[in-house]
Amino acid sequence: MTVLEVIVSATGYLEKHGIEQPRLQAEHLLAHVLGLKRLELYMEFDRPLSDTERAPLRELIRSRSTGVPLQHLMGTAAFYGREFLCDSRALIPRPETELLVEFLLKEIKDQPSPALIDIGTGSGIIALTLALECPDATVHSCDISSEALALAKENAARHGLNGRVHFHEADLLPLELPIPDWIIANLPYIPHGDIASLSREVQNDPLTALDGGENGLILIRRLVEMTAEQFTGPFGIALEIGHDQADNVCDLLASHNFRDIRRLRDYQNVERFVFAKHG
């Protein structure tokens, strides 16, 4: 079978099993197996593939058809123009989170040596991207999961950030950290009762990275309360939230003496982020 014939066959199989964008998914997986960029496949459509070359693809296509995410099968995920290691230890990066980083970078662009704390860091994409985009920043990266932190450290090494980002295993906010300029958090915000209805792909993310409790706001509420109590000086907070949580989060922040509360929208025009100042 040629490259094109393999792609057509794999596309049909994935489509039959309800996978979205089956052609794109098949191309990504074949390029991964062959060690090529996806677009390079178009130059090799007539290349014959041996059974030895097709065997690993068959296993990947079979796994993808059962809902195993493409990023887990390839071992990487793209974020803010870079490739990060990605597996079942942490949440797969979402495109809207790039906007959280972009909005924050605008906030700190004129600030010399900003101090930043990323809460619930997962694979480290937010903290590491901020460190790469803002080399003078002091960045702390926190997560309750030792497995997620291990992945974040692997990503730090991958991007030459060993020693630049400080990692902490903690339940939200470590007590020993000084007042930052900004706290950034993309915490679990899905209501517990909604977890079972999520797609097969999302179900492969760690439950602790999804479950925000009964109303989705348990961890966000705890973080707001904790920061307002722990830090007496001025700081900012930047949150990624659920699609219908902006009103509740803004009220929560206002009740803990946050000011300059702003709602920011994602690519789908959803109020996905809330920024505020304290002190």
SVG drawing of the C-alpha trace seen along z (x, -y; Angstrom):
<svg xmlns="http://www.w3.org/2000/svg" viewBox="-24 -49 43 56">
<polyline fill="none" stroke="black" stroke-width="0.4" points="0.0,0.0 1.2,-3.5 1.2,-6.4 -2.0,-7.8 -3.8,-4.4 -2.8,-4.0 -4.2,-7.4 -7.5,-6.7 -7.9,-3.4 -7.0,-4.8 -9.4,-7.8 -12.3,-5.4 -11.6,-3.4 -11.5,-6.5 -14.6,-7.9 -16.5,-4.7 -15.6,-4.9 -16.8,-8.5 -13.5,-10.3 -13.7,-14.0 -11.4,-15.2 -10.4,-11.6 -8.2,-12.5 -6.2,-15.0 -5.8,-12.5 -4.7,-9.8 -2.1,-12.1 -0.7,-13.2 -0.3,-9.6 1.3,-8.4 3.7,-11.3 4.6,-10.5 5.3,-6.9 7.4,-7.8 9.3,-10.6 8.0,-13.2 6.1,-16.5 2.5,-16.1 2.8,-18.2 5.8,-16.2 3.4,-13.3 1.9,-15.1 5.2,-14.8 5.3,-11.0 1.8,-9.9 3.1,-7.3 5.7,-5.9 5.0,-2.2 4.9,-1.3 6.0,2.1 4.0,4.1 6.8,3.4 6.2,-0.4 2.4,0.0 2.3,2.2 2.9,-0.6 0.3,-2.8 -2.3,-0.1 -1.9,0.0 -2.1,-3.8 -5.2,-4.0 -6.9,-1.3 -6.1,-3.2 -7.3,-6.5 -10.6,-4.8 -11.3,-4.0 -10.9,-7.6 -7.3,-7.7 -6.3,-11.4 -4.0,-12.1 -1.6,-14.0 -1.2,-11.0 -0.4,-8.8 2.1,-11.2 3.5,-12.1 3.5,-15.8 1.1,-18.8 1.5,-22.2 1.2,-25.3 2.0,-28.9 4.1,-27.8 6.2,-25.2 6.0,-21.4 5.5,-20.1 5.6,-16.6 2.0,-15.4 0.6,-12.2 -2.0,-11.0 -0.2,-12.6 -1.7,-16.1 -4.4,-17.9 -4.0,-18.2 -3.3,-21.8 -6.4,-23.6 -6.1,-26.3 -8.0,-28.9 -5.3,-28.7 -2.9,-30.3 -5.1,-33.4 -4.7,-33.4 -0.9,-33.6 -1.3,-36.2 -3.4,-38.4 -1.0,-38.1 2.0,-39.0 0.3,-42.2 -0.2,-43.0 3.5,-42.5 5.2,-43.8 6.4,-47.0 7.1,-45.4 10.8,-44.7 11.4,-41.2 7.8,-40.3 7.3,-37.6 4.7,-35.0 3.1,-32.0 1.3,-29.4 -1.2,-27.4 -2.3,-23.9 0.6,-23.9 -0.1,-20.4 2.4,-19.8 3.9,-23.3 2.8,-24.9 1.7,-28.2 4.7,-28.6 7.2,-27.5 5.8,-29.6 5.8,-32.7 9.4,-32.0 10.3,-31.6 8.5,-34.7 9.6,-36.8 13.3,-35.8 13.5,-38.3 10.5,-36.9 10.8,-34.8 8.4,-32.0 7.0,-29.5 5.1,-26.4 2.8,-24.6 0.7,-21.5 -0.7,-19.0 0.2,-16.1 3.7,-14.8 3.2,-13.0 2.1,-16.3 5.1,-18.1 7.4,-15.4 6.0,-16.0 6.4,-19.7 10.0,-19.3 10.6,-17.1 9.2,-19.9 11.4,-22.4 14.4,-20.4 13.2,-20.0 13.0,-23.8 16.3,-24.6 14.6,-26.0 16.2,-24.0 16.8,-26.4 14.7,-29.1 11.3,-27.8 10.9,-26.8 8.6,-23.8 6.5,-23.2 4.3,-20.3 1.5,-21.9 -2.2,-22.0 -2.8,-25.2 -0.5,-27.9 2.7,-27.2 3.0,-29.1 6.6,-30.0 6.3,-32.1 6.7,-35.9 4.0,-38.2 4.0,-37.8 3.0,-40.4 0.6,-37.9 -1.0,-34.6 -2.1,-32.6 -4.4,-29.6 -6.2,-27.3 -7.8,-25.1 -10.3,-22.3 -13.7,-24.0 -16.0,-21.3 -18.9,-20.5 -18.6,-17.0 -22.0,-15.9 -20.9,-16.9 -17.7,-14.7 -19.5,-11.6 -20.9,-13.5 -17.5,-14.7 -16.0,-13.3 -14.0,-10.1 -10.9,-12.1 -11.4,-14.4 -12.1,-11.4 -8.4,-10.4 -7.3,-13.5 -6.7,-13.0 -9.9,-13.4 -8.1,-15.7 -7.4,-18.1 -11.1,-18.2 -13.3,-18.0 -14.1,-21.3 -16.6,-19.9 -20.4,-20.3 -20.5,-23.7 -17.1,-23.6 -15.8,-26.4 -14.5,-24.7 -10.8,-25.1 -11.2,-28.6 -13.0,-29.7 -10.3,-28.2 -7.5,-29.9 -9.2,-33.3 -9.7,-33.0 -6.2,-31.8 -4.5,-34.5 -6.6,-37.3 -5.6,-36.0 -2.0,-35.1 -0.8,-38.2 -1.3,-41.7 0.5,-43.6 -0.8,-44.3 -0.9,-41.5 -2.9,-40.5 -4.8,-37.3 -5.6,-35.8 -8.1,-32.9 -9.3,-30.6 -12.9,-29.6 -15.9,-27.6 -18.2,-29.0 -20.9,-30.0 -18.9,-30.9 -17.9,-34.6 -20.7,-36.1 -20.0,-33.9 -16.2,-34.3 -16.5,-38.1 -18.8,-38.2 -16.4,-36.0 -13.4,-38.2 -15.3,-41.4 -16.3,-39.8 -12.6,-39.3 -11.6,-42.9 -10.4,-42.4 -10.8,-45.4 -10.4,-46.3 -12.2,-43.0 -12.3,-42.3 -13.8,-39.6 -12.0,-38.5 -13.4,-36.3 -12.0,-33.3 -12.0,-32.4 -15.7,-31.4 -16.6,-34.8 -17.1,-33.0 -16.2,-34.9 -13.4,-32.4 -11.0,-34.5 -11.2,-36.9 -8.4,-39.3 -8.4,-41.3 -6.1,-43.2 -5.9,-43.0 -4.4,-45.4"/>
</svg>
